[in-house]
Amino acid sequence: MSASITFCIFSFNRGAFLKNCIDSIEAAIDQPEIVIFDDDSNDPQTLEFLAGIKDRHQVVLPEKKGSIKHGGLYHNMQNALVKLKDRNLLCYLQDDTQLVRPILGHEVIELDKLFESNPDVAFIHPCFIRGVDQLKRPLIPESGPDASVFMRKNMGQSAGVHYSDLVMFKPARLLAAGWEFHQSEPANDSQAKASFGPMLYLWAPFAMWLPEVPAYRGKSKTLGLKLAEKRKRCGFYPFRMWTEEQASRFLAASSENVPPIAEQFLDCKGETPAKPWTYNPLTGLSMLKHLNNIEVALKRWLPIIRK
């Protein structure tokens, strides 16, 4: 089987974000195979986009609806693993992520060789490192099986040492190990630790979460969360796509083993939010976080009290 990557995009009610993610993949690699796993979206913008994209990319609707925090995300991840079990490499992304640079032809071949040479490796993380994470647990790289990758020292985090929801992997390898996606990142990290070696990180990543994305899943927002989103100026901030020349220079410089912290390398197309970027509107806003928690608790207990 030739070296190739199939991109699986997990989507829910964020049409503009989904379009940006698809556009970035199409700009980064020639004739990509993209499969969109939609989590029963119902907003008109997303439905219109999905209807228009079916001619060039496969759209898979949910077979099982989720009712937990992340909706049907992990059900769809498992569905993707089974449906695309014959593919060479899968890359899992979500609609609030994008590719930030072209993927050069030799990179795919080298990724495939990396997996083939290391049968204990299950996952490779394709994204830059989030700068905000360095405030609690600074990145300490450890040597990987070759010079293009590193492993992340375990600093007590619940996920990210063996697994992340944004990953590349060989589906046949996971299925041979009896892998089934659990319903949280920590649970999947524990599963990966029991079955495989540490997850590998790229010194020259090619994808990233968008910064300051509003809260989603269609739930009603508390006053605390609304105020936090306003304070953070949450919105749609797509990244500026690199040229092939910029990507080549980045790959060449990656041999210097400079940690790929997103804020040090990436900028947005228009306004760039204040750095370090956060990926939960309540991060760093303790008073609003407390207000949100009180509101959530009241909503949970009021129906019980009324009974």
MIGUNU-697629 format. One record per atom (N, C-alpha, C, CB): residue in one letter; y, z, x. Coordinates in pm, whole numbers, plus 50000, padded with zeros to 5 digits. Glycine has a CB too. Layout:
BEGIN
aYZX/...
% end
This chain:
BEGIN
m498805000050084/m500005000050000/m501255000050088/m500005012349904/s502234991150059/s503444990450139/s504325002650113/s504224977450110/a505135006050214/a506025017550200/a507125014350099/a506635021350337/s507265022649998/s508285020549895/s508565033849827/s507835009749791/i509755034849767/i510145046949693/i510425043149549/i511385053749757/t509825050449457/t510155049349315/t511035061149278/t508855048849225/f512195058349220/f513145068849184/f512935072949039/f514605064049207/c512695085849017/c512565091548884/c513815099448853/c511295100548874/i514515095648746/i515765102348709/i515525110148580/i516935092148693/f515835123048583/f515645131648466/f517005133648400/f515005145348507/s517075129948272/s518355128348203/s518435136448076/s518605113848172/f519645141448045/f519895147547915/f521385147347883/f519355162047912/n521775138947787/n523095139347724/n524285138747820/n523215151547642/r524135131547932/r525275129948022/r525345115348065/r525145139348147/g525775106947969/g525745092547991/g526505087848112/g526275085747872/a527745092848133/a528545088548247/a527895092648379/a529955094248237/f527325104648381/f526655109448502/f525395101048529/f526275124448488/l524635098148425/l523415090148440/l523755076348493/l522665089148307/k524765069948437/k525175056648485/k525565057148632/k526355051248401/n526305067448671/n526705068748811/n525495070048902/n527635080748828/c524505078048858/c523295079948938/c522545066648956/c522375090348873/i522365059248846/i521675046448853/i522455036548940/i521465040648711/d523765035848918/d524595026648998/d524465029549147/d526065027648956/s524405042349183/s524345045949324/s523025041549388/s524535061149342/i521935042549312/i520625038249363/i520615023149381/i519485042749269/e521155016149281/e521195001449289/e522054996649405/e521714995549158/a523075004549440/a523935000849553/a523315004649687/a525295007549539/a522375013949684/a521825019449809/a520575012349857/a521515033949791/i519875005449769/i518594999449806/i518384986749725/i517425009549784/d517844976249787/d517624963549719/d516484964649618/d517334952449820/q516724960049497/q515714959149392/q514894972049379/q514794947349420/p515564983149353/p514824995849343/p514004996749215/p515795007449349/e512915004249221/e512185007649100/e512725021149052/e510635008249125/i513305021148932/i513885033148874/i513235035648739/i515435031748859/v512765047848719/v512195051848591/v512985063848540/v510665055148604/i513555062548421/i514385073148362/i513545080948262/i515665067248293/f513455093948282/f512735102748190/f513795110648112/f511735112348266/d514025106547989/d515085112647910/d514545124447830/d515725102347817/d515335135047823/d514905147347755/d515455147947612/d515375159847834/d515145137147534/d515515136747392/d517035137447373/d514845148247317/s517765129647452/s519225129347438/s519615124747298/s519845120047545/n520765129847250/n521225125947117/n522705122547112/n520935136947020/d523425122947223/d524845119347216/d524975104147226/d525655126347331/p525925098347154/p526035083647144/p526195076647279/p527205080047056/q526965082547372/q527195075947499/q525895074247578/q528215083847582/t525085084847582/t523825084147655/t522865074347588/t523175098047665/l522775074947455/l521865066047382/l522255051447401/l521855069447233/e523555048647401/e524025034947423/e523655030147563/e525545034047402/f523825038947662/f523495035047799/f521995032647814/f523965045847898/l521185041547758/l519735039947768/l519265026947702/l519025051947704/a519865023647588/a519485011247518/a519844999047601/a520175010547382/g520964999647672/g521404988147750/g520694986447882/g522844989247775/i520064997047932/i519454996348065/i517954993148060/i519675009448137/k517384992947940/k515944990847927/k515484977447980/k515534992047782/d516394967647986/d516014954348033/d515724954148183/d517114944448002/r516294963648258/r516064963148403/r515374975548459/r517374961248473/h515314986448382/h514624998448429/h513835004648315/h515645008648488/q512725011048348/q511875017248247/q512495030348199/q510455019748303/v512495032348068/v512975044748007/v511795051347936/v514155042047907/v511525063947970/v510405071347911/v510975082747828/v509435076848021/l510595083247702/l511045093947612/l510035105447616/l511215088747467/p510465117547581/p509595129247598/p508375129047506/p510375141947573/e507245133147561/e506035134847481/e505935149247429/e504795131347563/k506625158347500/k506595172447463/k507985178147484/k505535180347545/k508585183647379/k509925189147389/k509875203447443/k510635188847253/g510775206547531/g510835220047585/g511785228847506/g511255219647730/s511575241847514/s512425251247441/s512905262447532/s511665257047321/i512785260147665/i513185270447759/i514505266547825/i512095272647866/k514905274147926/k516225272547987/k516525258248029/k516335281548105/h515555251648092/h515785238148141/h515245227648044/h515145236448278/g515045231147918/g514565221447822/g513235215747864/g515575210447805/g513115202547859/g511855195947894/g511795190948036/g511615184647802/l512635196048124/l512685190948261/l511325191148328/l513675198948344/y510665202548330/y509405203648404/y508265196548331/y509045218448427/h508335195848198/h507365187648126/h507515172948168/h507545189147972/n508765168448179/n509015154548220/n508625152248365/n510485151048198/m508825162048450/m508385160748589/m506875158748596/m508795173248670/q506145166548518/q504685165048516/q504295151548459/q504035176448435/n504985147248354/n504715134348294/n504935123048395/n505605132248170/a506015124248473/a506305114248575/a505215113948682/a507665116948640/l504765125548725/l503715126348825/l502455119148778/l503395141048857/v502085121248653/v500845115248600/v501035100348576/v500415122248469/k502155096448514/k502365082448481/k502505073748606/k503605081048395/l503065079448713/l503355071648833/l502455075748949/l504825073248872/k501255079948917/k500345085249019/k499925074849122/k499115090748953/d500065061849088/d499635051449182/d500765046849274/d499105039649105/r501965052749260/r503075048649346/r502925054849485/r504425052849283/n503585048749582/n503495053449720/n504285066349739/n504005042649817/l505575065849713/l506445077649722/l507265078649595/l507385076849847/l507425090749544/l508335093449433/l509505101549484/l507615100849317/c510695098649433/c511875106649462/c512435111449330/c512945098449543/y512445124749310/y512935130749187/y514425133949201/y512125143549152/l515235128349112/l516655131549104/l516995135048961/l517525119649155/q518175140848940/q518655144048806/q519955136748780/q518835159248788/d520365136048653/d521505127548620/d522835132348680/d521645126548471/d522895144948725/d524125149748789/d524045148948941/d524405164148746/t523195139948990/t523105137249133/t523365122449157/t521715141549190/q523515118649282/q523635104649315/q523245102249460/q525065099649288/l522965089849494/l522825085949634/l524215083649689/l521925073249649/v524425087349815/v525775086649872/v525885076149981/v526165100049928/r524765069850017/r524795059750123/r523615050250107/r524755066450264/p523715038450170/p522565029350169/p521365035550239/p522935015950236/i520175032650189/i518925036450255/i518445024250333/i517835041450152/l518445025250464/l518075013850548/l516565011650545/l518555015950693/g516134999250563/g514744995650547/g513785003750632/g514574981450579/h514155006350755/h513255013750844/h513085028350801/h513775013150986/e514025033750724/e513925047650682/e512725049950590/e515205051950612/v512495040650498/v511385042050406/v510055041750482/v511425030950299/i509965032650577/i508745031750659/i508525044550737/i508835019750756/e509595050050792/e509475062350871/e509125074350784/e510765064950947/l509665074850663/l509305085650571/l507825085050536/l510155084850442/d507335072950511/d505925071350478/d505055075750595/d505635056750441/k505435071850718/k504665075850836/k504695090950854/k505215068950962/l505815097050823/l505945111550835/l504955118650743/l507375115950803/f504865114050620/f503875119850528/f502455117450578/f504045113950387/e502175105150619/e500805101750661/e500375109850783/e500705086850691/s501315112850872/s500985120150995/s500895135250975/s502025117151101/n501325139850858/n501375154450833/n500795157450695/n502825159850843/p499465158050685/p498825159950554/p499135173350487/p497345158650570/d499685183150562/d500035195950501/d501445195850443/d499905207050603/v502175184850462/v503525183650407/v503445177750267/v504435174950499/a503985184950169/a503995180050031/a505345174349992/a503615191249934/f506445180750038/f507765177249988/f508765175050102/f508265187949895/i509655165250082/i510815163250168/i512045163350079/i510705149850250/h513045171050120/h514275172550041/h515255161450082/h514915186750063/p515775153449986/p516635142150022/p518125145150025/p516395131049927/c518515157749994/c519925160949972/c520575168250089/c520065169349848/f521895167450091/f522695175350182/f522565190250145/f524185170850179/i523005198750235/i522975213150213/i524265217450141/i522815220850347/r524125225850041/r525295230549966/r526045241150047/r524875236349829/g527315238750069/g528125247850150/g528195261850094/g529495242450164/v528215263049961/v528335276249899/v527125284849930/v528515274949748/d525965278549952/d524755286249983/d524865293350118/d523525276949983/q525735288350204/q525865294250337/q526565307850334/q526615284850429/l527245310750222/l527955323450211/l526985335150199/l528905323150090/k525825332850134/k524835343350117/k523745342750222/k524225342549979/r523225330750242/r522095329050334/r522355316950422/r520745327550258/p523005318650535/p523315307350623/p522055299750662/p524045312250749/l522215286650672/l521105278050711/l520695280750856/l521465263250693/i519415283650875/i518865284851010/i517735274551022/i518335299651039/p518015263051086/p516995252651096/p515875256651193/p517635239351141/e514675252551158/e513535254151247/e512935240351271/e512485263951187/s512355238451387/s511855225351426/s510845219851326/s511235225951566/g510975207051295/g510035200251208/g509035192251288/g510765191251110/p508155185051221/p507115177351291/p507635165351370/p506115172651193/d508865160751340/d509485150751428/d510995152951426/d509125136151383/a511715144951502/a513145147351525/a514015144051405/a513605139351643/s513475137651302/s514285133651187/s514415144551081/s513705121251124/v513615155251096/v513555165450992/v513565179451053/v512315163550906/f513865189050967/f513775203051007/f513245211150891/f515155208551053/m512835223250919/m512415232650814/m513465243650805/m510995238650845/r513535249950688/r514545260150665/r513925273950678/r515205258450527/k514485282150766/k513955295650783/k514085303550654/k514685302850897/n513045310850621/n513045318950499/n513965330850518/n511615323550464/m515065330850439/m516045341750444/m516005350050316/m517455336150467/g514875349450246/g514725357250125/g515055349749997/g515555369150134/q515335336750007/q515655329049886/q514405326849802/q516285315549924/s514605325649670/s513475324249578/s512905310149577/s513895328049439/a513665300349623/a513205286449629/a513955279449741/a513415279049492/g513425268049783/g514095260249887/g513385260350021/g515465265249905/v512425269250040/v511665269350165/v510465260050155/v511205283750199/h509805260250039/h508635251650019/h508835241149911/h507435260149984/y509875242749828/y510035233749714/y511475233749666/y509095237849600/s511905222249611/s513155220849538/s512915211249423/s514325215849631/d513715211949316/d513545202649206/d513935188449244/d514355207149088/l514705186849351/l515055173549402/l514235171149529/l516595172149431/v513215162749518/v512275161049629/v511705146949634/v511145171249617/m511155143549751/m510305131849768/m508895136649798/m510845122449882/f507905129249746/f506525133249771/f505585121649742/f506155145549684/k504335123149788/k503275113749755/k502515119249634/k502315111449878/p502555112149521/p501905117649401/p500405120049420/p502115108349285/a499725111349493/a498285113149513/a497995126349585/a497695101349593/r498865130249676/r498655142649751/r498765154749659/r499665143849867/l499755154749570/l499915165949477/l498745166649380/l501235164749401/l498355155249325/l497275155149227/l495955159349290/l497135141349165/a495715155549415/a494485159649484/a494435174749502/a494385152749620/a495595181149511/a495645195649526/a495675202949391/a496865199549608/g495585195449281/g495605201649149/g496985206249105/g494675213249147/w498025199949157/w499385204249128/w499745201848981/w500375196949218/e500385211948920/e501015210548789/e502345217748795/e500105216348674/f503405211048751/f504725216948759/f504845229148669/f505795206748723/h505275240448728/h505565252548652/h506995251848599/h505365265248739/q507415262048525/q508655261348450/q509865267348521/q508485268148321/s509825268348652/s511005272848728/s510855268748873/s511195288248716/e511975267948943/e511935264849086/e511195275649165/e513345263249140/p511475288549142/p510725298849218/p509215297949197/p511205312649178/a508775295349073/a507335294249047/a506745282349120/a507075293048897/n507455271249124/n506965259549196/n507015261549347/n507765247249158/d507985269249394/d508045272449537/d506835280749577/d509355280049571/s506475290449494/s505285298749521/s504025290249520/s505175310149419/q503925281049424/q502765272149417/q502675263449542/q502845263349291/a503815258149587/a503825249649706/a503445257649830/a505215243249725/k503915270049838/k503575278549953/k502075281049961/k504315291849944/a501425282349845/a499995285249843/a499155273049879/a499605290249706/s499715260949861/s498915248849879/s499315240349998/s499015240549757/f500575241650043/f501075232550148/f501925240250249/f501905221150085/g502375232850349/g503305238450446/g504735238250392/g503225230950579/p505715242450473/p507105242750429/p507645228950394/p507975248950536/m508625228550306/m509315216150272/m510155211750393/m510215218050146/l510255198750411/l511055193250520/l512425189050469/l510335181250585/y513425190850553/y514795186650524/y515185175450619/y515795198550535/l515925165550570/l516375154450654/l517655158250728/l516615141850568/w517685155150857/w518945156650931/w519965146450881/w518695154851083/a519485135350825/a520375124950771/a520025122550624/a520265111650854/p520365131750535/p520035130250392/p520815118850328/p520315143250316/f520395115050207/f521045103650141/f521465106649997/f520125091750142/a521225118749945/a521545121849805/a522255135349798/a520245122049718/m522865137949680/m523545150849664/m523855153449517/m524835151249747/w523855166449480/w524375170549349/w525865167749344/w524075185649323/l526385163949228/l527825162649211/l528445176649202/l528175154149086/p529665178249252/p530305191449247/p530945194349112/p531355192649355/e530995207149079/e531745212348964/e531395205048834/e533235211248990/v530105203548809/v529635197248685/v529715207348571/v528175191748700/p530225203548454/p530255213048340/p528835217348300/p530965206648219/a528735228948238/a527455233548187/a526955223648082/a527565247748127/y525625222548069/y525055212347983/y523935218147897/y524545200748066/r523095209547844/r521975211847754/r522445213747610/r521175223947800/g523725210847580/g524175210647443/g524325224147378/g523265202647364/k524205234847455/k524305248247397/k525775251947374/k523625258647488/s526015260847277/s527375265747256/s527775274047377/s527485274047126/k529025272647418/k529505279347538/k530265292047502/k530395269947620/t530055302347579/t530795314747560/t532235312747604/t530135326347638/l533095321947562/l534485321347606/l534555322947758/l535325332347537/g533715331847813/g533695333747958/g533355320948032/g532715344547995/l532375313547982/l531975301148047/l533055290448032/l530655296047988/k533675289647914/k534755279947893/k535925282547988/k535235280347747/l536275295348002/l537385298848093/l537015295848239/l537755313748077/a535735298148274/a535285295348410/a535335280348439/a533865300648432/e534915272248342/e534955257748362/e536405252848377/e534275250448245/k537315258948301/k538725255148314/k539275259548449/k539555261448200/r538905271448492/r539375276648620/r538865267948737/r538915291348639/k537605263548728/k537015255348834/k537375240648821/k535505256948833/r538025237148710/r538385223148682/r537125214548681/r539405217848787/c536115219548611/c534845212448603/c535055198748538/c533795220648525/g534295189048583/g534425175548530/g533485165948601/g535865170748543/f533865153348602/f533045142548659/f533665138348791/f532935130448561/y533015141948901/y533525139149035/y532475131549117/y533925152349107/p532305118449092/p531315110849169/p531735109349315/p531105097049107/f530735108349402/f531005107149545/f531365092749582/f529795111649625/r532155091649687/r532455078649746/r531225073749821/r533695079449841/m530795061649792/m529605055849854/m529935050749994/m529025044549767/w529085054050091/w529285049250227/w528895034650240/w528485057750326/t529465028050340/t529035014550375/t527775015350460/t530165006950450/e527125003950479/e525935003550563/e526285007350707/e525284989550559/e527475003450752/e527905007050888/e528065022250900/e529234999950923/q528665028550800/q528815043050803/q527455049950800/q529665047850684/a526525044550721/a525175050250715/a524485049250850/a524345043250607/s524645037850917/s524025035951049/s524575045851150/s524245021551099/r525895048051146/r526505057751240/r526015071851211/r528055057151231/f525885075051083/f525395088351044/f523965090451093/f525465090050892/l523125080451077/l521735081551124/l521685083251275/l520925069151083/a522535075951346/a522555077151492/a523015090951535/a523475066451553/a524015096451464/a524545109651499/a523605120951460/a525895111751434/s522655118251369/s521765128951322/s520885134451434/s520885123851209/s520745126951544/s519965131751657/s520615143651725/s519755120551758/e521905146151692/e522615157551750/e522295170551676/e524115155051748/n521505169451568/n521055181151492/n522205189551437/n520165189751578/v523225182651384/v524315189551317/v523885192151172/v525655181051322/p523885204751126/p523455207550989/p524215199050888/p523645222450956/p523515192150798/p524175183050703/p524765190350583/p523185172550655/i525825198050608/i526525205250501/i527365195250423/i527415216850558/a527185194750292/a527785184250210/a529305183450228/a527465186650065/e529975194950225/e531435194950230/e531985189450361/e531955208950209/q531195189150465/q531655184050594/q531515168950606/q530885190850705/f530795162750513/f530525148450524/f530975140350402/f529075146250546/l531025146350284/l531215138850160/l532565141350096/l530115142150063/d533065131050030/d534265132049948/d534035124449819/d535505126450024/c534845127649719/c534705121149589/c535585108749582/c535055130949476/k535305100349484/k536015087549473/k537495089649446/k535405079049363/g537805099149361/g539205101949332/g539565115549387/g539485101349180/e539935124549297/e540225138249338/e538945145249382/e540895146149223/t539035152349494/t537905160149541/t538145174949511/t537675158049693/p537245181549439/p537445195649405/p537545204349530/p536305200749316/a538095216249512/a538245225649622/a536875228949681/a538955238549575/k536845230549811/k535605233549883/k535585248349922/k535455224550008/p534405254649931/p533075249149904/p532855246949756/p532005258349959/w532115236249725/w531805233049586/w530805243049530/w531255218849574/t530905245349399/t529935253949333/t529205245849227/t530615266449269/y528025250449190/y527165242749100/y526825250648974/y525885238549171/n527485261848960/n527475269848837/n528915274348817/n526455282248846/p529535270948704/p530955274248685/p531295288948705/p531375270148548/l530315297848687/l530585312248696/l530485317648838/l529625319748607/t530025309248933/t529875313849071/t531215318249128/t529275302649157/g531265330449181/g532475335549245/g533505340949149/g533085324849327/l533255340649020/l534205345648920/l533575357548849/l534605334348817/s533595369148914/s532825380648867/s533285385548730/s532945392048967/m534595385848703/m535075390648574/m534615381548460/m536595391748575/l534705368548481/l534285359048378/l532765359048364/l534785344948411/k532075361648473/k530615362548465/k530215374648381/k529995363548607/h530895385948401/h530615397848320/h530925395148172/h531455410048370/l532055388448146/l532425385048009/l531355376147946/l533795378148006/n530895366248019/n529835357347969/n528565365247937/n529525346448073/n528185374248027/n526965382048005/n527075391047882/n526655390648129/i528265396747860/i528475405247742/i528355396947615/i529865412147748/e528985384947617/e528925376247499/e527495371847469/e529815364047519/v526745368347573/v525355364147556/v524535375647496/v524745359447691/a524745387947550/a524005399547499/a524345402347354/a524305411947584/l525625401247318/l526045403647180/l525405393547084/l527565403047168/k525385380847127/k524775370547043/k523275372947024/k525005356647104/r522655378747127/r521225381347120/r520915393147030/r520665383747259/w521785403447035/w521495415946963/w522065416546822/w522005427447041/l523135409246793/l523735409946660/l522765406246548/l524935400846654/p521985395446562/p521025392246453/p520005403546431/p520265379246486/i519625410446540/i518665421346527/i519315433246457/i518125425546665/i520565436146494/i521285447346432/i521495444846283/i522635449546501/r521805432146247/r522055428846107/r520815430646021/r522565414646094/k519645429046082/k518395430746009/k518185445345971/k517215425646093/
% end
